[in-house]
């Protein structure tokens, strides 16, 4: 009887794994702007809707919008210049740039579909317009690279495989660990891809891409000596990012 139960569980587990594997294969598509094949489970319109639905909540988590129209206009100007001067203008996304009131958290991020945010704490650390262009160009790169949509689809796949492992052979925890490490690695890849795209957008818009290196130094100083080791973080070490940024600058300056 135990043997039969094990075989039944194994067959169910294999069926679940096959379902999620086939689903993942059917979700593969090539990003027309980066040329990279990705797992994507939603349309650009759905990405835009998620971003629009979430932007107010994200703003409130950072103290709302910064109450200075002059600075918001400045952020808008730089963001729109980057979009209008690059392939970002060819995408279906609705880019909007928000300056958050948070004066403690040095951060910038993007939601799916084009909602880009920068905290006042980070803006206050930046030394010039070129560095702001580097930050916003990086966030536009996340949107255009469809990184949030890709992470959502990949997370669903690994959750499904973990379920299959739990049902079939009590291996759910092991598979989940593999999935988490894969997502961490992919997350670091997203950051490097966004850095490279940000460099390209800066050059296209007439900004000095060398200032992106200054942004990395600001982020490194902000993280301090107790920053999380790279292998535990979705973000690559700033020193590694600087080397990749230098490579991207040489690559796009030759074009």
C-alpha positions as CSV (number, residue, x, y, z in Angstrom):
1,X,0.0,0.0,0.0
2,X,2.8,2.4,0.9
3,X,4.4,1.7,-2.5
4,X,1.2,2.5,-4.3
5,X,0.7,5.7,-2.3
6,X,4.2,6.8,-3.2
7,X,3.7,6.1,-6.8
8,X,0.5,8.0,-6.8
9,X,2.1,11.0,-5.1
10,X,5.0,10.8,-7.6
11,X,2.7,10.8,-10.6
12,X,0.7,13.8,-9.2
13,X,4.0,15.6,-8.5
14,X,5.3,14.9,-12.0
15,X,2.0,16.1,-13.5
16,X,2.1,19.4,-11.5
17,X,5.8,19.9,-12.6
18,X,4.9,19.2,-16.2
19,X,2.1,21.7,-16.1
20,X,4.3,24.5,-14.8
21,X,7.1,23.6,-17.1
22,X,4.9,23.7,-20.2
23,X,3.3,27.0,-19.0
24,X,6.7,28.5,-18.6
25,X,7.7,27.4,-22.1
26,X,4.6,29.0,-23.5
27,X,5.4,32.3,-21.7
28,X,8.8,32.6,-23.4
29,X,9.1,35.7,-25.6
30,X,11.8,37.9,-27.0
31,X,12.0,41.5,-25.7
32,X,12.0,43.6,-28.9
33,X,14.1,46.4,-27.2
34,X,16.8,44.3,-25.5
35,X,16.7,41.2,-27.7
36,X,16.7,39.0,-24.6
37,X,14.3,36.0,-24.2
38,X,12.2,36.2,-21.1
39,X,9.5,34.4,-19.2
40,X,6.5,36.9,-19.3
41,X,3.0,36.1,-18.1
42,X,1.3,39.4,-18.8
43,X,0.7,42.0,-21.5
44,X,2.2,45.5,-21.5
45,X,-1.4,46.8,-20.8
46,X,-1.5,44.7,-17.7
47,X,1.9,46.0,-16.6
48,X,0.7,49.6,-17.1
49,X,-2.5,48.8,-15.0
50,X,-0.5,47.3,-12.2
51,X,1.8,50.4,-12.1
52,X,-1.1,52.8,-12.1
53,X,-3.0,50.9,-9.4
54,X,0.1,50.7,-7.2
55,X,1.6,54.2,-7.6
56,X,-0.4,56.0,-4.8
57,X,0.2,53.2,-2.3
58,X,4.0,53.2,-3.1
59,X,4.1,57.0,-2.7
60,X,2.3,56.8,0.7
61,X,4.9,54.2,1.9
62,X,7.5,56.9,1.4
63,X,5.7,59.8,3.0
64,X,3.8,60.9,-0.1
65,X,5.1,63.2,-2.8
66,X,7.7,65.8,-2.1
67,X,5.9,69.2,-1.7
68,X,8.0,71.3,-4.1
69,X,6.7,71.7,-7.6
70,X,10.1,73.2,-8.7
71,X,12.0,70.0,-7.9
72,X,9.2,67.8,-9.3
73,X,9.3,69.7,-12.5
74,X,13.1,69.2,-12.6
75,X,12.7,65.4,-12.2
76,X,10.0,65.4,-14.9
77,X,12.2,67.3,-17.3
78,X,15.1,65.0,-17.0
79,X,12.9,61.8,-17.2
80,X,11.0,63.0,-20.2
81,X,14.3,64.0,-22.0
82,X,15.6,60.5,-21.5
83,X,12.4,58.9,-22.8
84,X,12.0,61.2,-25.8
85,X,15.7,60.8,-26.9
86,X,15.8,57.0,-26.7
87,X,14.1,53.8,-27.8
88,X,12.0,54.2,-24.6
89,X,9.7,56.4,-26.6
90,X,8.9,53.5,-28.9
91,X,7.5,51.3,-26.1
92,X,3.8,51.2,-25.1
93,X,4.6,52.2,-21.5
94,X,3.3,55.4,-19.9
95,X,6.4,56.9,-18.2
96,X,5.8,59.1,-15.1
97,X,8.4,60.3,-12.7
98,X,7.6,60.9,-9.0
99,X,9.7,62.7,-6.4
100,X,9.0,61.1,-3.0
101,X,9.1,63.0,0.3
102,X,11.1,60.4,2.1
103,X,14.3,62.2,3.3
104,X,15.8,59.2,5.1
105,X,15.8,56.3,2.5
106,X,18.3,56.7,-0.3
107,X,16.4,54.8,-3.1
108,X,14.9,54.8,-6.5
109,X,12.6,52.2,-8.1
110,X,10.2,51.5,-10.8
111,X,6.8,49.8,-11.0
112,X,5.7,47.8,-14.1
113,X,4.4,49.9,-17.0
114,X,6.4,53.1,-16.5
115,X,5.9,54.5,-13.0
116,X,9.4,55.7,-11.8
117,X,10.2,57.0,-8.3
118,X,13.2,58.7,-6.6
119,X,13.3,59.7,-2.9
120,X,14.3,63.2,-1.9
121,X,17.0,61.5,0.2
122,X,18.7,60.3,-2.9
123,X,18.0,63.4,-5.0
124,X,19.7,65.5,-2.3
125,X,22.8,63.4,-2.5
126,X,23.2,63.8,-6.3
127,X,25.7,66.3,-7.5
128,X,24.3,67.3,-10.9
129,X,21.7,66.7,-13.5
130,X,23.7,64.0,-15.2
131,X,23.6,61.9,-12.1
132,X,19.9,62.3,-11.9
133,X,19.7,61.2,-15.5
134,X,21.7,58.1,-14.5
135,X,19.3,57.2,-11.8
136,X,16.2,57.7,-13.9
137,X,17.7,56.1,-16.9
138,X,18.4,53.0,-14.8
139,X,14.7,52.9,-13.7
140,X,13.5,53.4,-17.3
141,X,15.7,50.4,-18.1
142,X,13.8,48.3,-15.5
143,X,10.5,49.2,-17.2
144,X,11.7,48.6,-20.7
145,X,13.5,45.4,-19.7
146,X,10.1,44.2,-18.2
147,X,12.0,43.0,-15.1
148,X,9.0,43.1,-12.7
149,X,6.8,41.0,-15.1
150,X,9.7,38.6,-15.6
151,X,10.3,38.1,-11.8
152,X,6.5,37.6,-11.2
153,X,6.4,34.9,-13.9
154,X,9.6,33.2,-12.7
155,X,8.4,33.3,-9.1
156,X,5.1,31.6,-10.1
157,X,7.1,28.9,-11.9
158,X,9.4,28.1,-8.9
159,X,6.4,28.1,-6.5
160,X,4.7,25.6,-8.8
161,X,7.9,23.4,-9.0
162,X,8.2,23.5,-5.2
163,X,4.6,22.4,-4.8
164,X,5.3,19.5,-7.3
165,X,8.4,18.6,-5.2
166,X,6.4,18.6,-2.0
167,X,3.7,16.4,-3.4
168,X,5.9,14.0,-5.3
169,X,9.0,13.5,-3.1
170,X,9.1,15.8,0.0
171,X,11.6,17.9,-1.9
172,X,9.7,21.2,-1.9
173,X,12.2,23.0,0.4
174,X,15.1,21.9,-1.7
175,X,13.5,23.1,-5.0
176,X,12.4,26.3,-3.3
177,X,16.0,27.0,-2.3
178,X,17.1,26.5,-5.9
179,X,14.4,28.9,-7.1
180,X,15.3,31.6,-4.6
181,X,19.0,31.4,-5.6
182,X,18.0,31.6,-9.2
183,X,15.8,34.6,-8.6
184,X,18.6,36.3,-6.7
185,X,21.0,35.7,-9.5
186,X,18.5,36.9,-12.1
187,X,17.8,40.0,-10.0
188,X,21.4,41.0,-10.1
189,X,21.3,40.5,-13.8
190,X,18.4,42.9,-14.0
191,X,20.4,45.6,-12.3
192,X,23.3,45.2,-14.6
193,X,21.0,45.3,-17.6
194,X,19.4,48.4,-16.3
195,X,22.7,50.0,-15.7
196,X,23.8,49.3,-19.3
197,X,20.5,50.6,-20.7
198,X,20.8,53.7,-18.4
199,X,24.2,54.4,-19.9
200,X,22.8,54.2,-23.4
201,X,19.8,56.5,-22.6
202,X,22.2,59.0,-21.1
203,X,24.4,59.1,-24.2
204,X,21.3,59.3,-26.4
205,X,20.0,62.3,-24.4
206,X,23.4,64.1,-24.4
207,X,24.3,63.4,-20.8
208,X,27.7,62.4,-19.5
209,X,27.6,58.7,-18.8
210,X,30.7,58.9,-16.6
211,X,28.4,60.4,-13.9
212,X,26.7,57.0,-13.5
213,X,29.9,56.0,-11.7
214,X,29.4,58.8,-9.3
215,X,25.9,57.5,-8.5
216,X,27.4,54.1,-7.7
217,X,29.9,55.7,-5.3
218,X,27.0,57.5,-3.6
219,X,25.1,54.3,-3.2
220,X,28.2,52.5,-1.9
221,X,28.8,55.2,0.7
222,X,25.1,55.1,1.7
223,X,25.2,51.3,2.2
224,X,28.2,51.6,4.5
225,X,30.6,48.9,5.7
226,X,27.7,46.6,6.8
227,X,26.1,46.2,3.4
228,X,24.7,42.7,2.5
229,X,27.2,40.5,0.6
230,X,26.5,40.3,-3.1
231,X,25.6,36.6,-3.0
232,X,22.8,37.4,-0.6
233,X,21.5,40.4,-2.4
234,X,19.4,41.1,-5.5
235,X,21.8,44.0,-6.3
236,X,25.4,43.5,-7.5
237,X,28.2,45.1,-5.4
238,X,28.7,48.7,-6.5
239,X,32.3,48.0,-7.4
240,X,31.1,45.3,-9.8
241,X,28.5,47.6,-11.2
242,X,31.1,50.3,-11.9
243,X,33.2,47.9,-14.0
244,X,30.2,47.0,-16.0
245,X,29.2,50.6,-16.4
246,X,32.7,51.4,-17.8
247,X,32.3,48.6,-20.3
248,X,28.9,49.9,-21.4
249,X,30.3,53.4,-21.8
250,X,33.0,52.1,-24.1
251,X,30.5,50.0,-26.0
252,X,28.0,52.8,-26.7
253,X,30.5,55.5,-27.3
254,X,31.9,53.4,-30.2
255,X,28.5,53.2,-31.9
